Amino acid sequence: MFDERLLSRLDLNLLVALDALLTEKNVTRAAARLQLSQPSLSASLGKLRRHFNDQLLARRGNAYELTPLAVRLVEHTTVALDAARRVFESQSRWDPSESEREFIIHCSDYSLATIAPRVMRIAHRQAPHVRLHFVPSTPETMDEVVLRLPSIDGLLLPHGVISQMPHLDVMRDDWVAIAAAGNERVTGGLTMDVMSASPWVFTYRTRSAFTSVGRQVEMLGVNPWVEAVVESFVLLPLFVEHSDSLAIIQRHLAPIAQRMGEVQVLELPFEAVPVLNALWWHPVHETDPEHRWLRQVFAAARIGFGDEEDGADAALRGG
C-alpha cells in the first residue's frame, strides 16, 4: 500500500514543473511557460531527478531527450495534473452564472458540426464565463481518450464503442448519400446497381474503425471501389463535388454538406441502421454539481428526439 506519509511530503508544484519539463523537453522553455526563472526550474528538476532516481531529461548533443521513464510519465502526469486541478477547482456552492470553469469534451467532427454549437449557445446563455473545450478525437486516439475519461468531462460517441459507463443519449440520426450536383448516374435516384458501379469516398475503413452503414453496404453485397478515405465526415462534400464519387453521411450533416459543396442529398435504397450517439462520462463525475449542470445542457441541446427545440428553448429561458 502507498505510504501516505510519503505523499504528504510531496510538493504539488513539482507536478506542475514535471508536466512543463516533459512537454517542452527544455528547461529554458519550460521556465518561460511557467513564468519562472531558469535557476528556479532547474532546482525543481534536481528534486524530481532525486525523487525518481532518473535523469528524466538526458542531453543528446545540443538538445534533450526524454528518458524511457519520462516517456512513461507523460500520460500519467497529464492525468494527475488534470485531476489535481479539478480537486482544487471544486466548490461547495457552484453558480453557473459566476463560474469560469472549463469543460473538456472529446468528440468527432460530426458532433462538432451538429450538437456542439447548440451546447455552446445554451451553456453560454446560462453561464457566460464558462469555457467549453471540444477536442476532436480519432480512432487512433480513442483508447487513450477512454483511459483519460476520469480527467475529462465527457466523450461523444455512438453506442457500441464503449460500455459500462454512465451516459446520456443526445443525438439520434440516420444516413443519407451525397453526390455531386451534376452526377448524371443518380438522375433517377440512388439504386443498388448505381452504388455498385460508382466510386466511393469512405470515412473509415479498417478492421477496428468503420461506420455501421459502411459495413452494412458490404453485407448487402456491394463491394465498393473506395478511391479515397477521408477521416472526416464534414469534409466529405469537398471530395464528392465535381466527381462521380458517392459518400454516406449522417442526415443532420446534410444541410451543412450542401452549404460546403455543390452536392445533392439522396435517400439510400435500403433501410440503414440508425445512429444513436451519447455523452459518456466516468462515474467519478456522477455527483459533481458542475458536471450535472453540463449534462442538463446536453439534454436540452439534444437532436433527433422530436422535442429538442422545446428543450433548447426552455434551457435558453432558464427553464
C-alpha positions, 0 to 999 in steps of 0.5 A: 500500500502507498505510504501516505506519509510519503505523499504528504511530503510531496510538493504539488508544484513539482507536478506542475514543473514535471508536466512543463519539463516533459512537454517542452523537453527544455528547461529554458522553455519550460521556465518561460511557460511557467513564468519562472526563472531558469535557476528556479526550474532547474532546482525543481528538476534536481528534486524530481531527478532525486525523487525518481532516481532518473535523469528524466531529461538526458542531453543528446548533443545540443538538445534533450531527450526524454528518458524511457521513464519520462516517456512513461510519465507523460500520460500519467502526469497529464492525468494527475495534473488534470485531476489535481486541478479539478480537486482544487477547482471544486466548490461547495456552492457552484453558480453557473452564472459566476463560474469560469470553469472549463469543460473538456469534451472529446468528440468527432467532427460530426458532433462538432458540426451538429450538437456542439454549437447548440451546447455552446449557445445554451451553456453560454446563455446560462453561464457566460464565463464558462469555457467549453473545450471540444477536442476532436478525437480519432480512432487512433486516439480513442483508447487513450481518450477512454483511459483519460475519461476520469480527467475529462468531462465527457466523450461523444460517441455512438453506442457500441464503442464503449460500455459500462459507463454512465451516459446520456443519449443526445443525438439520434440520426440516420444516413443519407448519400451525397453526390455531386450536383451534376452526377448524371448516374443518380438522375433517377435516384440512388439504386443498388446497381448505381452504388455498385458501379460508382466510386466511393469516398469512405470515412473509415475503413479498417478492421477496428474503425468503420461506420455501421452503414459502411459495413452494412453496404458490404453485407448487402453485397456491394463491394465498393471501389473506395478511391479515397478515405477521408477521416472526416465526415464534414469534409466529405462534400469537398471530395464528392463535388465535381466527381462521380464519387458517392459518400454516406453521411449522417442526415443532420450533416446534410444541410451543412454538406450542401452549404460546403459543396455543390452536392445533392442529398439522396435517400439510400435504397435500403433501410440503414441502421440508425445512429444513436450517439451519447455523452459518456462520462466516468462515474467519478463525475456522477455527483459533481454539481458542475458536471450535472449542470453540463449534462442538463445542457446536453439534454436540452441541446439534444437532436433527433428526439422530436422535442429538442427545440422545446428543450433548447428553448426552455434551457435558453429561458432558464427553464 
